Amino acid sequence: MIAFPTKAKTSADGVLTLSVPTGMPDADLDVLVVVEAGLEPNRPVTFSSSWPVGYFDLFGSLRDIGLERPPQGELQDRLPLVPTYL
């Protein structure tokens, strides 16, 4: 996956044309384009792969309503796997 931030300007008819070199000739690609308008002119465009603050906060748990996971028991002994290609 290739991800990069960029700034672009639309034409007078409101069309945005992008040219993205991928280095993958004649490839079928899935492309995701996100357009965000109204950015301040001097604000840098950044890309973040981190989760928003509080994204993983929980609103309770199963223990709050009395559900619990029962004991899982012991694993059985199994024969070791031997490669057949040797």
Phi, psi and omega in degrees: 000138177247124178228133178207143174276149177204164173243145180212163180237137178280161176281178183298334179267009175085015181264132176256123180249126180243143173236116186239106176287126183250339184076013181237085183291146177052039181254144171274122186235148168267129185237133176241122179243126176245122181250126179236121182260163173083021177284146176294145185300325184262001180284127180290144175274127181233158176241131181232133178256011180269158180279149178298153179301133179081005184300323184258014175295138181263150179252041182123187179205172179294332179294335179296334181249015173089006178272133177222154178277128180287163177302144185266353179082190183257151175283144177279153176285134180234158177290143178290150177280134179242126179298139181265354183272358180278000000 
